[in-house]
Amino acid sequence: MFITDKELCADCLLALGNFDGIHLGHKAVLQTALSKAQELGLVPAVLLFNEHPKKVLSGIAPPELITQDDKKERLGKMGFSIVTVPFSAVQNLSARNFLEELYCSLNVRAVSCGYNFRFGKDASGNTATLEKECERLRIKLFVSKEQEYKNEPVSSTRIRTALHNGNVCEANAMLGGEFSYRLEVVSGDRRGRLLGFPTINQFFPEGFVRLRYGVYASKVCLGGLWYAGVTNIGVRPTVGGESFRSETCILGFSGNLYGETVEVFLLDFLRDERKFESLDALTAAIAHDAKKALEIFSKQQQNKG
């Protein structure tokens, strides 16, 4: 039996997958798990690994679309019990033995997964294998169909590519909501305040998806209220910056957020990051960016209303 960070006493329906970013394909699996668990009287649970399998097997993991802590928090809010398993405990198990371990260790009585789910040593098992083994163990199986965007399957790889190219709207469409990151606000050089646009500075964790350098329309929720934002992601070349960061001007908000954890949601890409000839030119550009960002934010709020 492998060791988890949470032991499930009740029979459960287990959702299987990496759930990186929790995009439309993942949501189909998760929503099926929730509805079927309620129907069958089972506890909805999600199996996560403590490390990305590719990191263990090849030493290189795909860039994260969401931090592990945020992933667990989002899944928990959806109603799932989270079970984290050391990948080393299962990496050498055959597809059959992997499912048997789930059945015995976690009281798994039903499984929800995507159409392209792979499991077992060397990813030898697929949904056909899963169907056969679930039938043998009398585990109910629910396989979600692929979700498409522009006639192609939604995938974390496509979302990473979209973000890397600055195609935020495409990434958000595949995610089924705005791409966001929740990070601690750290002290900056306060230059934004001197320019008339105070900002919050946030540094991305190692291994996080690399976004296109540029200026984005964004939004932030503080104290239950939504604010439009202008977010610069990059190195701030006009002021001689070198460290890669997110710097957000929260329009209409004044207050000290140092040390707070703030979630920034990206709405659209406005322009590439560039070096301006003067601080006055930079200030004028930020003012123009703020106007466009406020228009995008207002339009989105109206559509949601």
C-alpha positions in Angstrom: 0.0 0.0 0.0 1.3 3.5 -0.8 1.2 6.4 1.6 -1.0 9.4 1.0 -1.4 12.7 2.7 -5.0 11.9 3.3 -6.6 8.6 4.1 -10.1 8.1 2.8 -12.3 6.0 5.0 -15.4 6.1 2.9 -15.8 4.6 -0.5 -14.9 7.1 -3.1 -15.1 8.1 -6.8 -11.6 9.1 -7.9 -10.9 11.6 -10.6 -7.6 10.8 -12.4 -5.4 13.2 -14.3 -2.8 15.9 -13.9 -5.3 18.8 -13.9 -2.6 21.3 -14.8 -4.5 24.6 -15.2 -7.9 22.9 -14.7 -8.9 23.6 -18.4 -12.1 22.6 -20.2 -11.0 19.0 -20.6 -10.2 18.7 -16.9 -13.4 20.3 -15.9 -15.4 17.8 -17.9 -13.7 15.0 -15.9 -14.2 16.8 -12.6 -17.8 17.7 -13.2 -18.6 14.2 -14.2 -16.9 13.0 -11.0 -18.9 15.3 -8.8 -22.3 14.5 -10.4 -21.7 10.7 -10.4 -20.3 10.7 -6.9 -23.5 12.3 -5.7 -25.6 9.9 -7.7 -23.7 6.8 -6.3 -23.3 8.1 -2.7 -19.5 8.1 -3.0 -17.0 10.7 -1.8 -15.5 12.7 -4.7 -11.7 12.6 -4.6 -8.8 13.6 -6.8 -5.5 11.8 -7.0 -2.5 14.0 -7.4 1.2 13.2 -7.4 3.7 15.0 -5.3 5.9 15.5 -8.4 5.1 15.7 -12.1 5.7 12.2 -13.5 7.9 13.7 -16.3 10.1 15.4 -13.7 10.8 12.1 -12.1 11.2 10.1 -15.3 13.2 12.6 -17.4 14.3 15.4 -15.0 12.2 18.0 -16.9 8.6 18.9 -16.1 6.3 21.0 -18.3 6.0 24.6 -17.0 3.2 24.9 -14.5 -0.1 26.7 -15.4 -1.1 26.7 -11.8 0.9 26.2 -8.6 0.4 23.0 -6.6 -1.1 24.9 -3.7 -3.6 26.7 -5.9 -4.5 23.5 -7.6 -5.4 21.9 -4.3 -7.3 24.9 -3.1 -9.4 25.1 -6.3 -10.2 21.4 -6.2 -11.0 21.6 -2.6 -13.5 24.4 -3.2 -15.1 22.4 -5.9 -15.9 19.7 -3.2 -13.1 17.2 -3.7 -11.0 15.4 -1.1 -7.4 15.7 -2.2 -5.1 12.6 -2.1 -1.5 13.2 -2.8 0.6 10.1 -3.7 4.4 10.0 -4.1 5.0 9.2 -7.7 7.9 7.0 -6.7 5.3 4.7 -5.0 3.5 4.0 -8.3 6.0 4.6 -11.1 7.0 0.9 -11.5 3.5 -0.5 -11.1 1.9 -2.2 -14.0 -1.5 -0.8 -15.1 -3.2 -3.7 -13.4 -1.3 -3.3 -10.1 -1.8 0.5 -10.1 -5.6 0.1 -10.2 -5.5 -2.7 -7.6 -3.6 -0.3 -5.3 -6.2 2.4 -5.7 -9.0 -0.2 -5.0 -7.3 -1.5 -1.9 -5.7 1.6 -0.5 -8.3 4.3 -1.2 -11.5 2.4 -1.3 -12.0 3.4 -4.9 -15.3 2.2 -6.2 -15.6 4.4 -9.3 -13.2 6.4 -11.6 -13.5 9.4 -13.8 -10.9 10.3 -16.4 -10.4 11.8 -19.8 -10.4 10.0 -23.1 -6.6 10.2 -23.4 -5.7 9.1 -19.8 -2.6 7.0 -19.6 -1.3 5.1 -16.5 1.0 2.3 -15.3 4.7 1.8 -15.9 5.8 3.4 -19.2 2.3 4.7 -19.6 1.3 1.3 -20.8 -2.3 1.6 -19.8 -5.0 3.6 -21.7 -8.8 3.9 -21.3 -9.3 0.5 -23.0 -7.0 -1.0 -20.4 -8.8 0.9 -17.7 -12.2 -0.3 -18.8 -11.0 -3.9 -18.7 -9.4 -3.7 -15.3 -12.3 -1.7 -13.8 -14.7 -4.4 -15.0 -12.6 -7.1 -13.4 -12.6 -5.2 -10.1 -16.2 -4.1 -10.4 -15.2 -0.4 -10.4 -17.5 1.9 -12.3 -15.8 3.9 -15.0 -16.7 7.3 -16.5 -14.6 8.5 -19.5 -15.1 12.1 -20.6 -14.9 13.0 -24.3 -12.4 15.5 -25.6 -13.2 19.1 -25.5 -12.3 21.2 -28.6 -11.3 24.7 -29.3 -11.1 25.8 -32.9 -11.6 22.2 -34.0 -8.6 20.9 -32.0 -8.5 19.2 -28.6 -8.0 21.5 -25.7 -4.7 20.7 -23.9 -2.3 22.2 -21.4 0.4 22.3 -24.2 -1.9 24.5 -26.4 -2.6 26.8 -23.4 1.1 27.2 -22.6 1.8 28.0 -26.2 -1.0 30.5 -26.3 0.3 32.3 -23.2 3.9 32.2 -24.4 2.7 34.0 -27.6 0.5 36.5 -25.7 -2.8 35.0 -26.9 -4.5 35.4 -23.6 -8.0 35.3 -25.0 -7.3 31.9 -26.6 -5.8 30.6 -23.4 -8.8 31.8 -21.4 -11.2 30.2 -23.8 -9.5 26.8 -23.4 -9.3 27.3 -19.6 -13.0 28.2 -19.4 -12.1 31.3 -17.3 -9.3 33.8 -16.9 -5.7 32.6 -16.5 -4.6 33.8 -13.1 -1.7 33.5 -10.6 -2.0 34.0 -6.8 1.3 35.3 -5.4 2.7 37.3 -2.5 3.1 41.0 -3.0 6.7 42.0 -2.5 8.4 45.4 -2.0 9.5 47.1 -5.2 11.4 50.3 -5.9 8.2 52.4 -5.6 8.9 53.9 -9.0 5.3 53.4 -10.1 4.0 55.5 -7.3 6.3 58.4 -8.4 4.9 58.0 -11.9 1.4 58.3 -10.6 0.6 54.6 -11.1 1.4 52.7 -7.9 1.9 49.0 -8.5 2.1 45.7 -6.8 5.1 43.5 -7.5 5.0 39.7 -7.7 7.6 37.2 -8.6 6.8 33.9 -10.4 7.9 30.7 -8.8 10.5 28.5 -10.5 8.9 26.2 -13.1 5.9 28.4 -13.7 4.8 29.0 -17.3 6.7 31.8 -19.0 4.4 34.4 -20.3 5.1 36.8 -23.2 6.8 40.0 -22.1 4.3 42.8 -22.4 1.4 44.7 -20.9 -1.9 43.1 -20.1 -5.4 44.2 -19.2 -6.1 42.4 -15.9 -8.4 42.4 -12.9 -8.0 41.9 -9.2 -10.6 41.2 -6.4 -9.9 42.9 -3.1 -12.2 43.0 -0.2 -15.0 41.5 -2.4 -14.7 44.2 -5.0 -13.3 43.8 -8.5 -10.8 46.3 -9.9 -9.5 46.8 -13.4 -5.7 46.5 -13.6 -2.8 47.0 -16.0 -0.2 44.3 -15.6 3.4 44.5 -17.0 5.1 41.1 -17.2 8.8 41.3 -18.0 11.9 43.1 -16.8 10.9 46.8 -17.1 13.6 47.9 -19.5 12.8 51.7 -19.3 13.9 51.8 -15.6 16.8 49.4 -16.1 15.1 46.4 -14.6 16.5 42.9 -14.9 14.4 40.6 -12.8 11.4 38.9 -14.4 8.2 39.8 -12.6 4.6 40.8 -12.7 3.9 44.4 -11.9 0.2 45.4 -11.6 -1.4 48.8 -11.3 -4.8 48.3 -9.7 -6.9 51.1 -11.0 -9.0 53.0 -8.5 -7.4 51.2 -5.5 -5.2 52.7 -2.8 -3.8 50.8 0.0 -0.9 48.8 1.3 -0.8 45.2 0.0 2.8 44.3 0.9 3.0 40.8 2.3 -0.6 40.0 1.1 -1.3 37.2 -1.4 -3.1 38.6 -4.4 -4.6 36.8 -7.4 -4.2 38.6 -10.7 -6.5 37.6 -13.6 -5.3 38.3 -17.2 -8.0 39.5 -19.6 -6.1 40.4 -22.8 -2.7 41.3 -24.2 -2.3 45.0 -24.9 1.2 45.5 -26.2 4.8 44.2 -26.1 7.1 45.5 -23.4 9.4 48.1 -24.7 12.0 50.6 -23.6 10.8 54.2 -23.7 13.1 57.2 -24.3 12.0 58.9 -21.1 9.9 58.4 -17.9 7.4 61.0 -19.3 6.9 58.8 -22.4 6.5 55.7 -20.1 3.9 57.6 -18.0 1.9 58.5 -21.1 2.0 54.9 -22.3 0.8 53.6 -19.0 -2.1 56.1 -19.0 -3.1 54.9 -22.5 -2.8 51.2 -21.4 -5.0 52.0 -18.3 -7.7 53.5 -20.5 -7.8 50.4 -22.7 -7.7 48.0 -19.8 -10.6 49.8 -18.1 -12.6 49.5 -21.3 -11.9 45.8 -21.5 -12.7 45.3 -17.9 -16.0 47.3 -18.0 -17.1 45.4 -21.1 -16.4 42.1 -19.5 -18.3 43.1 -16.3 -21.3 44.2 -18.4 -21.3 40.9 -20.3 -21.2 38.9 -17.0 -23.9 41.1 -15.5 
